[in-house]
């Protein structure tokens, strides 16, 4: 796919970091599965892929979720790798509406 669909509700979105947040939204959305509308990339991978600092990414994701532009399903798994110190793995699934009624192309 050569474009990303961003809902027009983004115009009403308020943040001191609005442009950075919209860029973050577009980056995460570009990693989604276009059949399910879900991105399963973790924050570290998104940070590395799009050259966004992890703290900046985490803050933007929180603001986007609070602004109802991003829906997150949080899951916790137990690691089966015996060499890992922490046995708990947290995974975020970012959900997007596949066919918003009003949208912009990016």
N, C-alpha and C positions, 0 to 999 in steps of 0.2 A: 504494500500500500504506500502511496507517495504523499499522503496527507494525513493530518490528524484532525479530528472533529472536536472542537471545544464548545461546550454549551454557552449560549449567549448570556446566561445568568452570571457569567464571569464579569460582565459590565458592572453589576451591583456589588461585586466582591470588594471588601474594604480591608486594606492591610497597608502598613508602612512599607512593606516589601512586595507590593503587588506584582511588579514585573518579574521579579525573581520567583515568586510563587507560581505565576502562570507558566514560566519556563519549566519549573519543576513538574507541574501538572502535565505539560506536554511531553516531557521526558518520560515520566512514569507511564503515561498513556501510550507512548510509542512502543513500550515493551509488552503491552497486553496481547492476549490471544484474541484475535478479532472475531472468533466464533462465540467465545464465552464472555468476553468483556472483562476478563480477570488478568491482572499482572501478578506473577508469582516471584518476581525478582526481589531479592533482599536489598536492604538499604546500602550495604557495602558495595554490592555489584552495581547498583544504580549510581552511587557516588563515583565509582571508578569509571564507569562507562561514559558518564556525562560531565566528569570533572567538576563535581559539586562536593564541597566539604560535607562530611557526614553530619556534623552538627547543624549546618545550614539546611541540609536536606530534611533532617528530623524536625526542625522547627517549622519549615515550610509545609511538611506533611501534616503536622498538628494544626496549623492555621487553615489549610485546605479542608481538613476533616471538620474542623469547627465551623467553617463557612459552607459546609454541605456540598462541596465540589468534589469530594473524594470520600468513598465509603471503604472502610477497612474491616476485614474479618481477621481477627487475631487468633492464632492457634499455637498450642504448645505441644511439642513432641519430646519424647525421651530419646537421647542419642544411644545408639547401639555400639558405637565406637569405644572400645575400652581404653584407648589412648587419649581420649578427650577428658579434661578435668571436669568441665561442667557437663552434666548429663542432660540438662534442659535446653532445648532449642526452641526459640520463639520465631514464628514465621508469620508475616503479614501478607494477606491477599488483598490487593487493591481492586475494587469493583467499580466498573464504569457502565453507564447506560450506553447501550450499543446504538440506539437510534433516537437521539434527542430531537425534540420537535423543532427547536430553533438553535442554530449553531453557526460557528465560524469555521473556516478551513484554515489550517496552518500547514 
